[in-house]
């Protein structure tokens, strides 16, 4: 259980430190409360009012959602060790679709440790409970999803500017509804790599990542109940000037299924970023990406996603900021399974936009109003949709 992981991490960290938090360290406790109200004109991401009416007998697709969050961030510093606890509980209430009313929570306990000047890392355990989204399923049901994660990260500065990295993660995802139990999964992730960083900010990295996944509740072997994903990852960061940062991540992906080799595939994932300070108050981020990932689909075995985004931030004053973004994305469902005689693969296009106004009257409070929208078209009937969402958020840190 996740609580046992918390206790193990806490006990292990304290065993390595011979002083108490109060005698030699410092405890910082910061509780907070936030509330937000949002309006969404297409909660279930239906392609039309007709499909909404067929699903639950009403053409109404919009709703107003009220949410309250209570949380606390705890930081305990003991000499060169740092123990953190991040905890949150939230309640969401829907004005029309009350079947979606839910209580979510998230907790994370971490130990940021350091031995000497060259060996450091983090051991952590976390759990998150939240309602799953509707972008793909488009069903008027409430499915709470629990994600538990245990992680160990180690860094060793074995030579000036050179660091060895090792990551080990255990991730478990469980769905509350039996109808979604086939998507329950366990992931065992290992990654080892080396990276170089010079005083000017230039970085180069090479890593090898292996992810073993199994789906314990799958009753059909068509989609495969065990898989191994291997990535060879190259990263780079370059600062041509004090105002500009260019970064890239390229990954050769190879996925093999234990019992369904016809679903095996390989491909290239890549992401490029450009961050630039236009003025002292204005910055822009440009992103272009391509990603390949497995997909549980009777027509396709994997998904290739390509897109780009433009995001800008304007700090109008010390208390007012404006953020805006535009994006475009293509989703190509590839690797024909041969199960159904259908001409062509599914292909989606999405146009995205967001706009935020952020006001921070004090260092402990924030008021934000945000707009998000997406228009997706698809070559497969009933998989396109359009939605607009407006959200008002208020938060206060004690």
KEKE-3310 file (N, C-alpha, C; in steps of 0.2 Angstrom, whole numbers, plus 5000, padded with zeros to 4 digits):
npx = (5004:5002:5003:5011:5023:5026:5029:5040:5049:5051:5055:5067:5074:5076:5084:5096:5100:5106:5101:5087:5073:5069:5079:5090:5087:5074:5057:5044:5028:5015:4999:4985:4971:4959:4947:4937:4927:4920:4915:4909:4906:4904:4904:4906:4913:4905:4902:4891:4874:4865:4871:4873:4860:4856:4864:4860:4847:4845:4849:4857:4873:4882:4889:4891:4904:4909:4922:4932:4948:4958:4974:4991:5008:5023:5039:5053:5069:5084:5099:5109:5099:5082:5065:5049:5032:5017:5001:4984:4966:4951:4935:4922:4908:4895:4883:4873:4876:4876:4879:4893:4899:4912:4925:4942:4959:4977:4993:5010:5025:5042:5060:5073:5089:5107:5123:5139:5147:5145:5135:5118:5100:5083:5070:5054:5036:5019:5002:4987:4971:4958:4945:4943:4946:4936:4939:4941:4933:4919:4908:4894:4898:4905:4921:4933:4950:4964:4981:4996:5013:5030:5046:5063:5077:5094:5109:5126:5139:5152:5163:5170:5157:5151:5138:5131:5115:5102:5086:5072:5056:5040:5024:5007:4991:4974:4956:4940:4928:4921:4920:4930:4941:4950:4959:4967:4984:5001:5017:5034:5048:5064:5078:5094:5107:5118:5124:5130:5135:5140:5147:5141:5129:5126:5120:5121:5114:5112:5103:5095:5080:5069:5053:5042:5026:5011:4994:4984:4970:4965:4954:4954:4966:4969:4973:4985:4992:5004:5019:5035:5043:5056:5068:5079:5087:5091:5096:5097:5103:5105:5111:5111:5111:5109:5096:5089:5085:5087:5081:5081:5074:5076:5070:5072:5060:5054:5043:5037:5026:5022:5013:5007:5014:5011:5007:5018:5029:5040:5048:5051:5052:5051:5055:5055:5061:5060:5064:5062:5066:5058:5056:5060:5048:5041:5039:5042:5037:5041:5036:5038:5033:5034:5027:5027:5016:5009:4992:4976:4966:4955:4957:4970:4988:4997:4999:5003:5008:5009:5013:5012:5016:5013:5017:5014:5020:5016:5021:5013:5013:5020:5011:5001:4998:4998:4994:4995:4991:4992:4989:4992:4988:4991:4984:4988:4982:4990:4997:4989:4978:4972:4960:4947:4939:4942:4944:4958:4966:4961:4961:4965:4963:4967:4964:4969:4967:4972:4970:4975:4972:4981:4981:4990:4987:4994:5008:5004:4992:4981:4972:4964:4958:4954:4953:4950:4951:4946:4945:4942:4943:4939:4942:4934:4918:4909:4920:4926:4925:4920:4925:4923:4930:4928:4936:4937:4948:4953:4965:4972:4987:4992)
npy = (4994:5012:5020:5012:5013:5027:5027:5019:5027:5038:5033:5027:5039:5046:5037:5039:5051:5059:5069:5078:5086:5098:5101:5104:5107:5113:5116:5119:5123:5125:5128:5128:5135:5133:5138:5135:5139:5133:5134:5123:5119:5107:5094:5080:5078:5076:5073:5079:5087:5077:5065:5066:5066:5053:5046:5049:5054:5068:5083:5092:5098:5105:5112:5118:5118:5117:5118:5114:5115:5109:5110:5105:5110:5103:5105:5098:5102:5094:5096:5092:5085:5084:5083:5081:5084:5083:5087:5085:5087:5087:5093:5091:5098:5095:5105:5101:5088:5078:5065:5065:5070:5071:5066:5070:5066:5069:5063:5065:5059:5063:5061:5070:5067:5068:5063:5068:5078:5074:5064:5062:5062:5057:5049:5043:5042:5042:5045:5047:5051:5053:5059:5051:5057:5062:5063:5052:5041:5046:5043:5045:5042:5040:5037:5034:5036:5028:5032:5025:5028:5024:5029:5030:5040:5043:5052:5055:5064:5061:5066:5083:5092:5081:5069:5054:5046:5037:5030:5022:5016:5012:5010:5010:5008:5010:5007:5012:5008:4992:4990:4997:4990:4983:4992:4994:4994:4989:4996:4994:5003:5007:5017:5022:5034:5046:5063:5079:5095:5111:5126:5137:5133:5124:5108:5090:5074:5056:5042:5026:5018:5007:5000:4989:4983:4977:4971:4966:4963:4960:4951:4947:4942:4950:4963:4962:4958:4960:4969:4976:4991:5000:5013:5023:5037:5054:5070:5088:5104:5121:5137:5150:5164:5176:5178:5167:5150:5134:5118:5100:5084:5068:5052:5035:5023:5007:4994:4979:4965:4952:4941:4944:4947:4953:4966:4973:4987:5000:5017:5034:5047:5064:5080:5098:5113:5131:5144:5161:5177:5191:5204:5213:5210:5201:5185:5171:5155:5142:5126:5110:5094:5076:5061:5043:5030:5016:5010:5005:4998:4992:4994:4999:4998:5007:5024:5039:5055:5072:5089:5107:5121:5138:5149:5162:5174:5188:5199:5211:5220:5220:5212:5208:5196:5190:5176:5167:5155:5145:5130:5116:5100:5083:5067:5051:5036:5021:5006:4994:4982:4972:4966:4971:4974:4988:5003:5013:5022:5029:5046:5061:5078:5092:5109:5120:5132:5144:5156:5166:5176:5182:5187:5193:5199:5199:5191:5179:5176:5172:5176:5170:5169:5159:5153:5139:5130:5118:5111:5097:5086:5071:5057:5046:5043:5051:5053:5066:5082:5097:5110:5122:5130:5139:5146:5151:5154:5155:5157:5155:5155:5151)
npz = (5000:4997:5009:5017:5009:5011:5025:5025:5017:5025:5037:5033:5029:5040:5048:5042:5047:5060:5069:5075:5068:5074:5082:5074:5061:5050:5049:5037:5035:5024:5021:5010:5001:4988:4975:4961:4947:4933:4916:4904:4887:4881:4889:4888:4877:4865:4847:4842:4846:4843:4846:4859:4864:4860:4869:4882:4882:4881:4873:4879:4882:4889:4905:4922:4933:4950:4960:4975:4983:4995:5003:5008:5009:5015:5021:5026:5032:5035:5040:5026:5020:5013:5016:5009:5009:5000:4999:4994:4994:4985:4980:4968:4960:4949:4940:4931:4926:4938:4941:4939:4950:4962:4973:4974:4977:4981:4985:4990:4995:4998:4998:4997:4995:4999:4998:5002:4990:4977:4975:4974:4975:4974:4983:4982:4984:4978:4976:4967:4965:4953:4942:4926:4909:4895:4882:4872:4876:4877:4885:4896:4910:4927:4930:4942:4943:4949:4952:4957:4962:4964:4966:4962:4961:4956:4955:4950:4950:4942:4936:4933:4926:4921:4923:4929:4928:4936:4935:4943:4942:4948:4943:4945:4939:4942:4938:4943:4939:4933:4920:4914:4918:4910:4906:4917:4923:4925:4927:4925:4926:4920:4919:4913:4911:4904:4906:4900:4905:4903:4910:4903:4900:4890:4886:4884:4882:4884:4885:4890:4891:4898:4898:4906:4904:4910:4909:4920:4920:4908:4897:4884:4872:4861:4861:4868:4883:4889:4887:4881:4881:4873:4874:4866:4870:4866:4871:4870:4874:4871:4873:4864:4866:4880:4880:4873:4872:4866:4864:4863:4861:4856:4852:4849:4847:4852:4853:4859:4860:4870:4868:4856:4843:4831:4834:4836:4835:4829:4830:4828:4840:4844:4850:4849:4856:4857:4867:4870:4875:4872:4876:4891:4898:4890:4883:4873:4867:4856:4850:4843:4838:4837:4840:4844:4849:4858:4854:4859:4849:4837:4824:4822:4827:4832:4837:4829:4832:4828:4829:4833:4843:4849:4861:4872:4884:4894:4905:4911:4922:4939:4945:4936:4923:4907:4897:4882:4869:4854:4845:4835:4829:4823:4822:4818:4815:4814:4807:4802:4808:4802:4806:4803:4788:4782:4773:4773:4787:4803:4805:4813:4816:4826:4832:4843:4857:4869:4883:4896:4910:4923:4940:4954:4968:4981:4988:4992:4987:4972:4957:4944:4927:4914:4897:4887:4872:4859:4843:4835:4821:4812:4802:4805:4809:4822:4831:4831:4838:4847:4859:4871:4885:4900:4914:4931:4944:4961:4973:4989:4999:5015)
capx = (5000:5005:5005:5017:5029:5027:5032:5047:5054:5052:5060:5074:5078:5077:5089:5102:5101:5107:5098:5080:5071:5068:5085:5095:5084:5069:5050:5040:5022:5011:4993:4982:4964:4958:4941:4936:4921:4921:4909:4911:4900:4904:4908:4908:4916:4901:4902:4884:4869:4861:4874:4871:4853:4856:4867:4856:4840:4845:4854:4861:4880:4886:4888:4895:4907:4912:4928:4936:4954:4962:4980:4997:5015:5027:5046:5058:5076:5088:5106:5109:5093:5076:5059:5044:5025:5013:4994:4978:4960:4947:4928:4919:4901:4892:4877:4868:4878:4877:4882:4900:4901:4917:4930:4949:4965:4984:4998:5017:5031:5048:5066:5079:5095:5113:5129:5145:5146:5144:5130:5112:5094:5076:5066:5047:5030:5014:4996:4983:4964:4955:4940:4946:4943:4931:4941:4941:4927:4913:4902:4892:4899:4910:4926:4938:4956:4969:4988:5001:5019:5035:5051:5070:5082:5101:5113:5132:5144:5158:5168:5167:5152:5148:5134:5127:5109:5098:5079:5068:5049:5035:5018:5001:4985:4968:4950:4935:4922:4923:4920:4937:4946:4954:4964:4972:4990:5007:5022:5040:5052:5071:5082:5101:5110:5124:5123:5136:5133:5145:5145:5137:5122:5125:5119:5120:5113:5111:5099:5092:5075:5065:5047:5039:5019:5006:4987:4982:4963:4962:4951:4955:4973:4970:4977:4991:4992:5011:5023:5041:5045:5063:5069:5086:5085:5096:5094:5102:5101:5110:5109:5115:5112:5106:5088:5087:5086:5085:5082:5078:5074:5074:5070:5070:5055:5053:5038:5036:5021:5024:5009:5004:5019:5008:5006:5025:5031:5045:5047:5055:5048:5055:5052:5060:5058:5063:5062:5066:5064:5057:5058:5060:5042:5038:5043:5038:5039:5039:5036:5036:5034:5032:5027:5024:5014:5004:4985:4971:4962:4953:4960:4977:4992:5000:4997:5009:5005:5013:5010:5017:5012:5016:5014:5017:5018:5017:5021:5011:5015:5022:5005:4997:5002:4994:4997:4991:4994:4989:4992:4989:4990:4988:4984:4987:4982:4994:4998:4983:4978:4969:4954:4941:4940:4941:4949:4961:4966:4959:4966:4962:4966:4965:4966:4969:4969:4971:4971:4974:4974:4983:4982:4992:4987:4999:5013:5000:4985:4981:4966:4965:4953:4957:4949:4953:4946:4949:4941:4945:4940:4941:4939:4930:4912:4908:4926:4927:4921:4922:4923:4925:4930:4931:4938:4939:4951:4955:4969:4976:4992:4992)
capy = (5000:5018:5022:5009:5016:5033:5026:5016:5032:5042:5029:5027:5045:5048:5033:5041:5058:5058:5074:5079:5092:5104:5103:5106:5108:5118:5114:5124:5121:5130:5126:5133:5133:5136:5137:5137:5138:5132:5132:5119:5118:5100:5090:5073:5078:5073:5077:5083:5086:5071:5059:5067:5064:5046:5043:5050:5057:5075:5087:5097:5095:5110:5111:5122:5114:5120:5114:5117:5111:5110:5106:5108:5108:5103:5104:5097:5102:5092:5097:5092:5081:5087:5079:5085:5081:5087:5083:5089:5084:5091:5091:5094:5097:5097:5108:5097:5081:5077:5059:5066:5073:5067:5069:5067:5067:5067:5064:5063:5060:5063:5062:5073:5065:5070:5061:5071:5083:5071:5059:5064:5060:5057:5043:5046:5038:5046:5042:5052:5049:5058:5057:5051:5061:5060:5064:5046:5037:5049:5040:5048:5038:5043:5032:5037:5032:5029:5031:5025:5028:5023:5031:5031:5043:5044:5056:5054:5069:5057:5070:5089:5093:5075:5066:5048:5046:5031:5030:5016:5018:5007:5014:5006:5012:5006:5010:5010:5004:4986:4991:5000:4986:4981:4997:4993:4992:4990:4998:4994:5007:5008:5021:5024:5038:5051:5069:5084:5102:5116:5133:5141:5130:5119:5101:5084:5068:5050:5038:5020:5017:5001:5000:4983:4984:4972:4973:4960:4961:4959:4944:4946:4943:4953:4969:4960:4959:4961:4973:4979:4997:5002:5019:5026:5045:5059:5076:5093:5111:5126:5144:5155:5170:5176:5178:5162:5144:5129:5111:5095:5077:5063:5045:5029:5019:5000:4991:4972:4962:4945:4936:4947:4950:4957:4973:4976:4992:5005:5023:5040:5052:5070:5087:5103:5119:5137:5149:5168:5184:5197:5211:5212:5208:5197:5179:5167:5148:5138:5119:5106:5087:5070:5056:5037:5027:5011:5012:4999:5000:4986:4995:5001:4996:5012:5031:5044:5062:5077:5095:5112:5126:5144:5151:5169:5177:5195:5202:5218:5223:5215:5208:5206:5193:5187:5170:5165:5150:5142:5124:5112:5093:5078:5060:5046:5029:5017:4998:4990:4975:4967:4963:4973:4976:4995:5007:5019:5023:5034:5052:5066:5085:5097:5116:5122:5139:5145:5162:5167:5183:5181:5193:5191:5205:5198:5185:5173:5175:5173:5176:5168:5168:5155:5150:5134:5127:5113:5109:5091:5083:5064:5053:5041:5046:5052:5054:5073:5086:5104:5112:5129:5130:5145:5144:5156:5151:5159:5153:5158:5152:5153)
capz = (5000:4997:5015:5019:5006:5014:5031:5023:5015:5030:5042:5030:5029:5047:5050:5040:5050:5068:5072:5075:5064:5078:5085:5069:5055:5050:5046:5034:5033:5020:5019:5005:4999:4981:4973:4955:4944:4926:4911:4898:4883:4879:4894:4886:4870:4859:4841:4840:4850:4842:4849:4866:4865:4860:4875:4889:4881:4881:4869:4883:4883:4894:4912:4926:4938:4955:4964:4980:4985:5002:5002:5012:5007:5021:5019:5032:5030:5040:5037:5018:5018:5013:5016:5007:5009:4996:5000:4992:4993:4981:4978:4962:4960:4943:4940:4927:4926:4945:4941:4939:4957:4964:4978:4972:4981:4979:4990:4988:5000:4995:5002:4993:4999:4997:5001:5000:4985:4971:4975:4977:4972:4977:4984:4983:4983:4977:4974:4964:4963:4949:4937:4920:4904:4890:4875:4868:4878:4876:4888:4902:4916:4931:4932:4946:4941:4955:4950:4962:4959:4968:4962:4965:4956:4958:4951:4952:4947:4942:4933:4932:4920:4918:4928:4928:4930:4936:4938:4944:4944:4948:4942:4945:4937:4943:4937:4948:4935:4930:4912:4912:4921:4905:4905:4923:4921:4930:4923:4928:4922:4922:4914:4914:4906:4906:4903:4901:4906:4904:4914:4899:4900:4885:4889:4880:4886:4881:4890:4888:4895:4897:4902:4905:4906:4910:4910:4923:4920:4901:4896:4877:4871:4855:4862:4871:4890:4891:4882:4883:4877:4874:4871:4866:4870:4865:4873:4869:4876:4868:4874:4859:4869:4886:4879:4869:4874:4861:4867:4859:4864:4851:4855:4845:4851:4850:4857:4857:4864:4872:4865:4850:4839:4825:4836:4837:4830:4831:4827:4831:4844:4844:4853:4849:4859:4857:4872:4868:4879:4867:4880:4898:4900:4886:4881:4868:4867:4850:4851:4837:4841:4834:4845:4842:4855:4857:4855:4860:4843:4833:4817:4822:4833:4836:4835:4827:4834:4826:4830:4835:4847:4850:4868:4874:4891:4894:4912:4911:4928:4944:4948:4931:4918:4902:4893:4876:4865:4849:4844:4829:4831:4819:4825:4813:4818:4809:4809:4801:4812:4797:4809:4799:4781:4781:4769:4776:4794:4806:4805:4817:4816:4831:4832:4850:4859:4876:4885:4903:4914:4930:4944:4960:4972:4986:4987:4995:4983:4965:4954:4937:4922:4908:4892:4883:4867:4854:4837:4832:4816:4812:4797:4808:4812:4830:4835:4831:4843:4848:4865:4874:4893:4904:4921:4936:4949:4966:4978:4994:5003:5021)
cpx = (5004:5007:5011:5024:5031:5031:5039:5052:5056:5056:5067:5078:5080:5083:5096:5104:5101:5104:5091:5079:5071:5075:5090:5093:5078:5063:5046:5034:5017:5005:4990:4975:4963:4951:4941:4930:4922:4915:4912:4905:4899:4907:4910:4911:4912:4902:4896:4879:4865:4864:4873:4864:4852:4859:4863:4850:4840:4850:4858:4868:4885:4885:4893:4897:4910:4917:4931:4942:4956:4969:4986:5003:5020:5034:5050:5065:5080:5095:5106:5103:5087:5070:5053:5037:5021:5006:4989:4972:4955:4940:4925:4912:4898:4885:4871:4870:4880:4880:4890:4903:4906:4922:4937:4954:4972:4988:5005:5021:5037:5054:5071:5085:5101:5118:5135:5143:5144:5138:5124:5106:5088:5073:5059:5042:5024:5008:4991:4976:4960:4950:4944:4942:4938:4933:4940:4934:4920:4907:4900:4892:4905:4915:4932:4944:4961:4976:4993:5008:5025:5042:5058:5075:5089:5105:5120:5137:5151:5164:5165:5163:5149:5144:5131:5121:5106:5091:5076:5061:5045:5028:5012:4995:4979:4962:4945:4930:4925:4924:4926:4942:4952:4960:4969:4978:4995:5013:5029:5045:5059:5074:5089:5103:5116:5122:5129:5133:5139:5143:5141:5130:5121:5125:5118:5119:5111:5108:5096:5087:5071:5059:5043:5031:5015:4999:4984:4974:4960:4960:4952:4963:4974:4974:4984:4991:4999:5015:5030:5042:5052:5064:5076:5085:5091:5093:5099:5099:5107:5107:5114:5116:5108:5098:5085:5089:5083:5086:5078:5078:5071:5075:5068:5066:5054:5049:5037:5031:5023:5020:5005:5009:5017:5007:5013:5026:5037:5045:5051:5050:5053:5051:5057:5057:5063:5060:5066:5062:5064:5059:5059:5054:5038:5042:5039:5041:5036:5040:5034:5038:5031:5032:5024:5022:5009:4997:4981:4966:4961:4956:4967:4981:4996:4998:5003:5005:5011:5009:5015:5012:5016:5012:5018:5015:5020:5016:5019:5013:5018:5017:5000:5001:4996:4997:4992:4994:4989:4992:4988:4992:4987:4989:4983:4988:4985:4995:4992:4983:4975:4962:4948:4943:4938:4946:4951:4961:4963:4964:4962:4966:4963:4968:4964:4970:4968:4973:4970:4976:4975:4984:4984:4993:4992:5003:5009:4994:4986:4974:4967:4959:4956:4952:4953:4948:4950:4943:4944:4940:4943:4938:4935:4924:4911:4915:4929:4923:4924:4920:4926:4924:4932:4931:4940:4942:4954:4959:4972:4980:4993:5000)
cpy = (5006:5021:5019:5011:5023:5032:5023:5022:5036:5039:5029:5033:5047:5043:5036:5048:5057:5064:5075:5086:5098:5106:5106:5108:5113:5115:5119:5121:5126:5127:5131:5130:5137:5134:5139:5135:5138:5131:5128:5117:5111:5095:5083:5072:5075:5077:5081:5082:5080:5065:5060:5065:5056:5043:5044:5054:5064:5078:5091:5094:5099:5109:5116:5118:5118:5116:5118:5112:5114:5106:5109:5105:5108:5101:5104:5097:5100:5091:5097:5088:5086:5083:5083:5081:5086:5083:5088:5084:5089:5088:5094:5092:5100:5100:5104:5090:5079:5070:5059:5069:5068:5070:5065:5069:5066:5068:5062:5064:5059:5064:5064:5072:5068:5067:5064:5076:5081:5066:5062:5061:5061:5051:5046:5041:5043:5042:5048:5049:5054:5055:5056:5055:5058:5061:5058:5042:5039:5046:5044:5044:5041:5037:5036:5032:5033:5027:5031:5025:5028:5025:5032:5034:5045:5047:5056:5059:5065:5061:5077:5090:5087:5071:5059:5048:5039:5032:5024:5018:5012:5011:5009:5010:5007:5010:5008:5006:4998:4986:4994:4996:4984:4986:4997:4991:4993:4991:4998:4998:5008:5012:5023:5029:5042:5057:5074:5091:5106:5122:5137:5139:5125:5112:5096:5078:5062:5045:5032:5019:5011:5001:4993:4984:4978:4974:4967:4958:4960:4952:4942:4947:4947:4959:4968:4962:4960:4964:4975:4985:4999:5008:5021:5034:5049:5066:5081:5100:5116:5133:5149:5162:5170:5176:5172:5155:5139:5122:5106:5088:5072:5056:5040:5024:5012:4996:4984:4969:4954:4940:4938:4950:4954:4964:4976:4982:4996:5011:5028:5045:5058:5076:5092:5110:5125:5142:5156:5173:5189:5203:5208:5209:5203:5191:5175:5160:5145:5131:5115:5099:5082:5064:5049:5033:5021:5013:5005:5000:4993:4987:4996:4998:5001:5019:5035:5051:5067:5084:5101:5117:5132:5147:5157:5171:5184:5197:5209:5222:5218:5210:5206:5202:5190:5182:5168:5160:5147:5135:5120:5105:5088:5071:5055:5039:5024:5010:4995:4983:4970:4964:4964:4976:4984:4999:5013:5019:5029:5040:5058:5073:5089:5104:5118:5129:5140:5153:5163:5174:5181:5187:5191:5197:5205:5192:5179:5172:5176:5172:5175:5167:5165:5153:5145:5131:5123:5111:5103:5088:5076:5061:5047:5045:5046:5053:5062:5076:5093:5106:5119:5128:5136:5144:5150:5153:5157:5155:5157:5153:5155:5154)
cpz = (5000:5004:5018:5016:5009:5021:5030:5021:5021:5036:5039:5030:5036:5050:5048:5043:5057:5072:5071:5071:5068:5081:5080:5063:5055:5046:5044:5032:5030:5018:5014:5004:4992:4979:4966:4952:4936:4922:4905:4894:4880:4883:4892:4879:4865:4853:4839:4846:4849:4845:4857:4868:4865:4866:4881:4888:4882:4877:4873:4884:4887:4901:4916:4932:4943:4959:4969:4982:4991:5001:5007:5009:5013:5018:5026:5030:5036:5037:5029:5015:5018:5012:5014:5007:5005:4996:4998:4992:4990:4980:4973:4962:4953:4943:4937:4928:4933:4946:4941:4945:4960:4969:4975:4977:4978:4984:4988:4994:4997:4999:4997:4997:4995:5001:4998:4995:4978:4970:4978:4973:4976:4977:4985:4982:4983:4975:4972:4962:4959:4944:4930:4915:4899:4883:4870:4870:4876:4879:4895:4908:4920:4933:4935:4944:4947:4952:4956:4959:4965:4964:4966:4960:4959:4953:4954:4948:4947:4940:4932:4925:4918:4924:4925:4931:4930:4939:4938:4946:4944:4948:4941:4944:4938:4941:4941:4945:4932:4923:4910:4915:4916:4904:4912:4920:4926:4925:4927:4924:4925:4917:4917:4909:4909:4902:4904:4901:4907:4908:4910:4898:4894:4888:4883:4884:4882:4886:4886:4893:4893:4901:4900:4908:4905:4912:4913:4922:4913:4900:4889:4876:4864:4856:4865:4879:4893:4886:4885:4878:4878:4870:4871:4865:4870:4867:4872:4871:4874:4870:4870:4862:4876:4886:4876:4872:4869:4864:4863:4862:4858:4854:4850:4849:4848:4855:4855:4862:4864:4868:4858:4846:4833:4827:4837:4833:4833:4827:4830:4834:4844:4847:4852:4852:4858:4862:4870:4872:4873:4870:4887:4901:4896:4883:4877:4868:4860:4851:4845:4840:4836:4839:4843:4849:4854:4858:4855:4855:4839:4826:4817:4828:4836:4833:4834:4828:4832:4827:4832:4839:4848:4856:4870:4881:4891:4901:4912:4916:4933:4947:4943:4925:4913:4898:4888:4872:4860:4847:4838:4830:4826:4822:4820:4816:4813:4811:4808:4804:4807:4800:4805:4792:4780:4777:4772:4784:4797:4807:4808:4816:4822:4831:4840:4852:4866:4878:4892:4905:4921:4934:4951:4965:4978:4984:4989:4991:4976:4963:4947:4933:4916:4903:4888:4878:4862:4849:4834:4827:4815:4805:4799:4811:4819:4834:4834:4836:4843:4855:4867:4882:4895:4911:4925:4942:4954:4971:4983:4998:5009:5024)
residu = (UNK:UNK:UNK:UNK:UNK:UNK:UNK:UNK:UNK:UNK:UNK:UNK:UNK:UNK:UNK:UNK:UNK:UNK:UNK:UNK:UNK:UNK:UNK:UNK:UNK:UNK:UNK:UNK:UNK:UNK:UNK:UNK:UNK:UNK:UNK:UNK:UNK:UNK:UNK:UNK:UNK:UNK:UNK:UNK:UNK:UNK:UNK:UNK:UNK:UNK:UNK:UNK:UNK:UNK:UNK:UNK:UNK:UNK:UNK:UNK:UNK:UNK:UNK:UNK:UNK:UNK:UNK:UNK:UNK:UNK:UNK:UNK:UNK:UNK:UNK:UNK:UNK:UNK:UNK:UNK:UNK:UNK:UNK:UNK:UNK:UNK:UNK:UNK:UNK:UNK:UNK:UNK:UNK:UNK:UNK:UNK:UNK:UNK:UNK:UNK:UNK:UNK:UNK:UNK:UNK:UNK:UNK:UNK:UNK:UNK:UNK:UNK:UNK:UNK:UNK:UNK:UNK:UNK:UNK:UNK:UNK:UNK:UNK:UNK:UNK:UNK:UNK:UNK:UNK:UNK:UNK:UNK:UNK:UNK:UNK:UNK:UNK:UNK:UNK:UNK:UNK:UNK:UNK:UNK:UNK:UNK:UNK:UNK:UNK:UNK:UNK:UNK:UNK:UNK:UNK:UNK:UNK:UNK:UNK:UNK:UNK:UNK:UNK:UNK:UNK:UNK:UNK:UNK:UNK:UNK:UNK:UNK:UNK:UNK:UNK:UNK:UNK:UNK:UNK:UNK:UNK:UNK:UNK:UNK:UNK:UNK:UNK:UNK:UNK:UNK:UNK:UNK:UNK:UNK:UNK:UNK:UNK:UNK:UNK:UNK:UNK:UNK:UNK:UNK:UNK:UNK:UNK:UNK:UNK:UNK:UNK:UNK:UNK:UNK:UNK:UNK:UNK:UNK:UNK:UNK:UNK:UNK:UNK:UNK:UNK:UNK:UNK:UNK:UNK:UNK:UNK:UNK:UNK:UNK:UNK:UNK:UNK:UNK:UNK:UNK:UNK:UNK:UNK:UNK:UNK:UNK:UNK:UNK:UNK:UNK:UNK:UNK:UNK:UNK:UNK:UNK:UNK:UNK:UNK:UNK:UNK:UNK:UNK:UNK:UNK:UNK:UNK:UNK:UNK:UNK:UNK:UNK:UNK:UNK:UNK:UNK:UNK:UNK:UNK:UNK:UNK:UNK:UNK:UNK:UNK:UNK:UNK:UNK:UNK:UNK:UNK:UNK:UNK:UNK:UNK:UNK:UNK:UNK:UNK:UNK:UNK:UNK:UNK:UNK:UNK:UNK:UNK:UNK:UNK:UNK:UNK:UNK:UNK:UNK:UNK:UNK:UNK:UNK:UNK:UNK:UNK:UNK:UNK:UNK:UNK:UNK:UNK:UNK:UNK:UNK:UNK:UNK:UNK:UNK:UNK:UNK:UNK:UNK:UNK:UNK:UNK:UNK:UNK:UNK:UNK:UNK:UNK:UNK:UNK:UNK:UNK:UNK:UNK:UNK:UNK:UNK:UNK:UNK:UNK:UNK:UNK:UNK:UNK:UNK:UNK:UNK:UNK:UNK:UNK:UNK:UNK:UNK:UNK:UNK:UNK:UNK:UNK:UNK:UNK:UNK:UNK:UNK:UNK:UNK:UNK:UNK:UNK:UNK:UNK:UNK:UNK:UNK:UNK:UNK:UNK:UNK:UNK:UNK)
# end
